[in-house]
């Protein structure tokens, strides 16, 4: 063992003195980026066998696309044409080199097929029903979590409160929980959750360890609107190892918008610690996957004017061997900049897989 370590040490010293064999980085293909230019693609996602067109802009605003070479970091740093037509699905990372400038990487998601969006049956309207986002940060071995479950059940069964929100369960309390996932852990981490249960509202509001149904209703009332700032339409289809989501946001209020999607699973059986009723052992709306958690608000759609739309296709990988595909569904979350310049949830929709959800007009 000692000989091996000494040999490795002297080998490293020798390489440092003599130099290493040339790599793509040595030829200027450094995906780390050194500033000086920005690479842009005309799409964030597209179907396979369709072209991606790139633009490279210098820091002074000059278009230097003609001078740039585009590289595909995902596939051995190979040089690609511009436009480039991918022939296989997956996530591609590209960067560009122009003279001494090396751009940061950008990601383009290439999908096997994109489901068609539902027809907008009221194209002239921008009056949408509003739902806020509730996330219950929980776990099946959390002894206090049934109190939150009971409170949420009471809220859902009171008046029309069930029509004012959609709920996701982030099982991040313990790794042994059958309903946990890496996405759930990342989402709870974003909210800074340390106490369980914790109920969060949209992306900004938190009620830690509050099991009071009246308090929850007050928080919902404070954030719910008669009309949403934007509406959501979406379609979802099952691919081999993923769910493909096509989401569209229609603005009622002009703003900068983002969209994301979370994969949820119903019907997960796991005994709930201190569960006083049998239904507590069946866990619904468990977060299994997210299109992205950095940022939590998702991908940019740019500025959308009132009455106009923007769409984005996303892929949600099915990574768990025990996930029940028959019980999966998609939560689509639209967000926009608030008065502090931060993206906050403006509406939420649930889309069944193999189906679609149309704009929910008032």
Wavefront OBJ file of the C-alpha trace (Angstrom):
o trace
v 0.000 0.000 0.000
v 2.818 2.421 0.949
v 4.678 1.653 -2.287
v 1.520 2.316 -4.308
v 0.965 5.685 -2.669
v 4.625 6.703 -3.160
v 4.507 5.640 -6.797
v 1.352 7.642 -7.359
v 2.927 10.688 -5.713
v 6.071 10.600 -7.860
v 3.979 9.942 -10.960
v 1.970 13.090 -10.265
v 5.163 15.100 -9.764
v 6.541 13.801 -13.043
v 3.362 14.735 -14.875
v 3.468 18.214 -13.392
v 7.060 18.718 -14.600
v 6.807 17.092 -18.009
v 3.229 18.056 -18.830
v 0.123 16.078 -19.645
v -1.194 14.765 -22.912
v -3.325 17.339 -24.672
v -7.033 17.283 -23.827
v -9.923 19.182 -25.367
v -9.356 21.875 -22.722
v -5.799 22.402 -23.964
v -7.165 23.093 -27.426
v -9.374 25.894 -26.156
v -12.386 23.697 -25.521
v -12.765 24.677 -21.892
v -16.381 24.403 -20.731
v -15.694 26.364 -17.563
v -16.040 29.725 -19.282
v -13.737 32.716 -18.887
v -16.137 35.500 -19.766
v -16.004 37.768 -22.764
v -19.020 36.293 -24.533
v -22.406 34.655 -23.997
v -23.889 31.702 -25.866
v -27.622 31.617 -26.555
v -29.854 28.993 -28.177
v -33.144 29.761 -29.888
v -34.874 27.023 -27.840
v -34.616 25.610 -24.327
v -36.239 22.329 -25.371
v -37.289 20.680 -28.610
v -38.133 17.358 -30.229
v -35.359 15.160 -31.541
v -34.344 15.716 -35.205
v -35.155 19.423 -35.062
v -32.490 22.160 -35.398
v -30.995 24.316 -32.650
v -29.654 27.693 -33.770
v -26.942 29.341 -31.677
v -25.960 32.978 -31.243
v -22.780 34.222 -29.574
v -22.715 37.778 -28.248
v -19.564 39.522 -26.991
v -19.719 41.446 -23.735
v -19.790 44.716 -25.672
v -22.944 43.559 -27.495
v -21.257 42.588 -30.767
v -22.603 39.506 -32.539
v -19.579 37.223 -32.977
v -21.471 34.082 -33.983
v -19.612 33.820 -37.291
v -16.274 33.707 -35.453
v -17.368 31.182 -32.825
v -17.027 27.426 -32.624
v -19.757 25.534 -30.763
v -18.926 22.451 -28.693
v -21.136 19.725 -27.252
v -19.779 19.124 -23.758
v -22.153 16.210 -23.167
v -20.748 14.130 -26.000
v -16.949 14.244 -25.626
v -16.601 17.966 -26.386
v -17.285 17.366 -30.065
v -17.566 20.403 -32.334
v -21.063 20.861 -33.725
v -22.498 22.787 -36.614
v -24.668 25.867 -36.304
v -27.556 25.156 -36.674
v -27.172 21.751 -35.007
v -29.760 18.971 -35.280
v -29.617 16.408 -32.446
v -30.510 12.846 -33.424
v -30.871 11.472 -29.884
v -32.907 12.684 -26.945
v -31.399 13.799 -23.643
v -29.936 16.908 -22.037
v -27.202 18.602 -24.080
v -24.685 21.079 -22.694
v -23.103 23.476 -25.181
v -20.481 26.203 -24.987
v -18.718 28.383 -27.535
v -15.157 29.513 -28.155
v -14.435 32.721 -30.050
v -10.828 33.851 -30.007
v -9.818 34.004 -26.351
v -13.421 34.115 -25.151
v -15.010 30.952 -23.763
v -18.692 31.101 -22.838
v -20.440 29.450 -19.929
v -22.367 26.295 -20.799
v -26.058 26.310 -21.637
v -28.418 23.340 -21.485
v -30.934 22.311 -24.129
v -33.340 19.447 -23.448
v -34.004 17.222 -26.460
v -37.179 15.172 -26.123
v -38.330 12.064 -28.010
v -41.700 13.732 -28.634
v -43.638 16.644 -27.184
v -47.348 16.215 -26.441
v -49.677 18.723 -28.073
v -51.188 21.409 -25.887
v -54.969 21.474 -25.399
v -57.038 23.923 -27.397
v -57.600 27.330 -25.838
v -61.386 27.490 -25.932
v -61.590 31.088 -24.688
v -58.685 32.752 -26.448
v -59.799 36.325 -25.748
v -60.079 35.821 -21.977
v -57.425 36.454 -19.330
v -59.654 35.766 -16.328
v -58.175 32.710 -14.613
v -59.016 30.862 -11.426
v -56.209 31.077 -8.890
v -54.566 28.319 -6.870
v -51.669 28.761 -4.475
v -48.972 26.179 -3.759
v -48.868 24.369 -0.425
v -45.919 22.101 0.386
v -46.134 19.923 3.484
v -42.612 18.956 4.554
v -43.141 15.647 6.267
v -42.100 12.035 6.780
v -43.705 8.717 7.641
v -41.521 8.341 10.759
v -42.194 11.898 11.948
v -44.227 11.591 15.133
v -45.766 15.063 14.959
v -46.624 14.985 11.248
v -50.082 13.382 11.666
v -51.180 16.598 13.389
v -50.477 18.518 10.176
v -52.200 15.802 8.152
v -55.336 16.192 10.266
v -55.227 19.995 9.966
v -54.882 19.856 6.173
v -57.738 17.359 5.935
v -59.943 19.713 7.927
v -59.009 22.629 5.662
v -59.735 20.624 2.500
v -63.161 19.659 3.823
v -64.111 23.220 4.830
v -66.195 25.178 2.333
v -64.426 25.823 -0.967
v -60.874 25.893 0.411
v -59.983 22.795 -1.610
v -60.402 24.888 -4.781
v -57.912 27.547 -3.667
v -54.697 25.510 -3.620
v -52.835 22.437 -4.785
v -50.737 20.499 -2.326
v -47.429 18.642 -2.658
v -45.874 16.480 0.045
v -42.114 16.763 0.472
v -41.057 13.594 2.322
v -37.641 14.803 3.442
v -37.671 13.815 7.117
v -35.843 10.479 6.744
v -34.071 8.571 3.979
v -35.933 5.396 4.990
v -39.268 6.912 3.950
v -40.617 5.079 0.850
v -42.044 8.404 -0.351
v -38.797 10.368 -0.168
v -36.724 11.490 -3.160
v -33.729 13.629 -4.040
v -36.121 16.240 -5.408
v -38.045 16.359 -2.126
v -34.816 16.844 -0.188
v -33.737 19.661 -2.515
v -37.105 21.398 -2.261
v -37.178 21.216 1.543
v -33.605 22.505 1.565
v -34.655 25.506 -0.542
v -37.263 26.390 2.075
v -34.704 25.968 4.864
v -36.826 23.375 6.637
v -35.387 22.102 9.922
v -38.572 21.415 11.928
v -41.119 18.778 10.976
v -43.812 19.140 9.965
v -43.492 22.494 8.209
v -46.089 23.882 5.834
v -44.913 26.350 3.184
v -47.046 28.614 1.013
v -45.882 29.396 -2.530
v -42.129 30.079 -2.547
v -41.902 32.574 0.302
v -44.248 31.916 3.213
v -43.589 29.377 5.952
v -45.599 28.111 8.892
v -43.321 25.944 10.992
v -44.980 23.243 13.103
v -48.414 24.920 13.016
v -51.145 22.305 13.217
v -53.968 24.802 13.512
v -56.471 24.513 10.664
v -57.780 28.026 11.281
v -54.276 29.451 10.972
v -53.758 27.580 7.683
v -57.029 28.941 6.310
v -55.999 32.466 7.284
v -52.729 32.074 5.373
v -54.582 30.764 2.317
v -57.059 33.650 2.480
v -54.196 36.157 2.674
v -52.544 34.872 -0.499
v -55.423 33.683 -2.637
v -56.758 36.025 -5.321
v -60.113 36.247 -7.070
v -58.229 36.229 -10.379
v -54.764 34.863 -11.086
v -52.034 36.873 -12.798
v -51.620 34.033 -15.311
v -53.199 30.772 -16.397
v -51.633 27.395 -17.147
v -52.346 24.827 -19.847
v -50.350 21.608 -20.070
v -50.067 18.134 -21.537
v -48.032 15.191 -20.249
v -46.982 11.907 -21.827
v -45.049 8.877 -20.614
v -41.746 8.083 -22.343
v -39.486 5.088 -21.656
v -37.858 6.433 -18.498
v -39.377 9.867 -18.159
v -42.497 11.976 -18.288
v -42.550 14.691 -20.952
v -44.478 17.830 -20.041
v -45.504 20.602 -22.406
v -46.566 23.646 -20.384
v -47.950 26.968 -21.568
v -48.448 30.142 -19.544
v -50.916 32.834 -20.609
v -50.509 36.178 -18.883
v -53.303 38.289 -17.492
v -50.731 40.726 -16.107
v -47.590 41.599 -18.063
v -44.515 40.399 -16.201
v -41.399 38.240 -16.390
v -42.483 34.633 -15.978
v -40.976 31.243 -15.204
v -42.410 27.736 -15.273
v -41.461 24.444 -13.673
v -42.946 20.980 -13.218
v -42.898 18.492 -10.347
v -43.668 14.803 -10.653
v -46.015 13.610 -7.901
v -47.030 10.096 -6.872
v -50.212 8.998 -5.116
v -51.006 5.856 -3.159
v -47.634 5.159 -1.523
v -48.146 2.707 1.329
v -46.032 3.354 4.432
v -46.994 3.110 8.079
v -47.219 6.568 9.598
v -45.739 6.984 13.062
v -48.515 8.061 15.439
v -51.018 7.733 12.625
v -54.350 7.652 14.415
v -56.408 6.812 11.334
v -55.844 4.221 8.607
v -55.833 6.761 5.756
v -52.640 8.260 7.182
v -50.718 5.173 6.012
v -51.463 5.997 2.351
v -49.390 8.926 1.118
v -50.523 11.020 -1.849
v -48.958 13.928 -3.748
v -45.416 12.844 -2.839
v -42.752 14.793 -4.735
v -40.710 12.376 -6.842
v -38.967 14.600 -9.368
v -38.573 18.241 -10.393
v -37.690 19.741 -13.768
v -35.141 21.801 -11.846
v -34.591 22.914 -8.267
v -32.012 25.570 -9.103
v -33.735 27.921 -9.301
v -36.801 26.508 -7.573
v -39.006 28.677 -9.801
v -37.852 26.893 -12.948
v -37.010 28.084 -16.428
v -37.377 31.575 -17.850
v -40.205 32.285 -20.257
v -39.237 35.936 -20.625
v -41.664 38.840 -20.520
v -45.217 37.850 -21.418
v -47.658 40.631 -22.259
v -51.281 40.449 -21.177
v -53.192 38.030 -23.399
v -50.040 36.494 -24.841
v -48.550 33.050 -24.212
v -45.210 31.305 -23.854
v -44.574 27.577 -23.670
v -41.810 25.211 -22.635
v -41.383 21.434 -22.791
v -39.705 19.683 -19.864
v -38.563 16.182 -18.995
v -39.079 14.543 -15.598
v -36.898 11.462 -15.200
v -38.335 8.362 -13.564
v -35.360 7.256 -11.476
v -36.996 5.154 -8.765
v -37.511 1.459 -9.517
v -40.446 1.316 -7.089
v -42.272 4.374 -8.356
v -45.735 3.345 -9.533
v -46.132 4.830 -12.992
v -49.885 4.347 -12.867
v -50.048 6.687 -9.865
v -47.897 9.520 -11.237
v -49.157 12.974 -12.175
v -47.579 16.349 -12.918
v -47.813 19.601 -10.999
v -47.069 22.668 -13.151
v -46.083 25.866 -11.339
v -46.019 29.321 -12.945
v -44.212 32.165 -11.197
v -43.565 35.842 -11.866
v -41.515 38.639 -10.364
v -42.990 40.257 -7.278
v -42.383 43.818 -6.064
v -39.053 42.709 -4.581
v -37.824 41.315 -7.889
v -38.124 37.705 -6.713
v -40.087 35.035 -8.535
v -43.211 34.030 -6.646
v -45.910 31.507 -7.515
v -48.825 32.993 -9.461
v -50.705 29.794 -10.313
v -50.568 26.005 -10.116
v -52.133 23.237 -12.205
v -52.283 19.442 -12.026
v -51.963 17.469 -15.262
v -52.664 13.724 -15.530
v -50.122 11.707 -17.503
v -51.397 10.718 -20.921
v -53.798 13.644 -20.852
v -53.917 17.428 -20.627
v -55.282 20.281 -18.553
v -56.759 23.353 -20.231
v -56.753 26.935 -18.994
v -59.022 27.157 -15.954
v -61.084 30.232 -16.766
v -63.419 31.871 -14.295
l 1 2 3 4 5 6 7 8 9 10 11 12 13 14 15 16 17 18 19 20 21 22 23 24 25 26 27 28 29 30 31 32 33 34 35 36 37 38 39 40 41 42 43 44 45 46 47 48 49 50 51 52 53 54 55 56 57 58 59 60 61 62 63 64 65 66 67 68 69 70 71 72 73 74 75 76 77 78 79 80 81 82 83 84 85 86 87 88 89 90 91 92 93 94 95 96 97 98 99 100 101 102 103 104 105 106 107 108 109 110 111 112 113 114 115 116 117 118 119 120 121 122 123 124 125 126 127 128 129 130 131 132 133 134 135 136 137 138 139 140 141 142 143 144 145 146 147 148 149 150 151 152 153 154 155 156 157 158 159 160 161 162 163 164 165 166 167 168 169 170 171 172 173 174 175 176 177 178 179 180 181 182 183 184 185 186 187 188 189 190 191 192 193 194 195 196 197 198 199 200 201 202 203 204 205 206 207 208 209 210 211 212 213 214 215 216 217 218 219 220 221 222 223 224 225 226 227 228 229 230 231 232 233 234 235 236 237 238 239 240 241 242 243 244 245 246 247 248 249 250 251 252 253 254 255 256 257 258 259 260 261 262 263 264 265 266 267 268 269 270 271 272 273 274 275 276 277 278 279 280 281 282 283 284 285 286 287 288 289 290 291 292 293 294 295 296 297 298 299 300 301 302 303 304 305 306 307 308 309 310 311 312 313 314 315 316 317 318 319 320 321 322 323 324 325 326 327 328 329 330 331 332 333 334 335 336 337 338 339 340 341 342 343 344 345 346 347 348 349 350 351 352 353 354 355 356 357 358 359 360 361 362
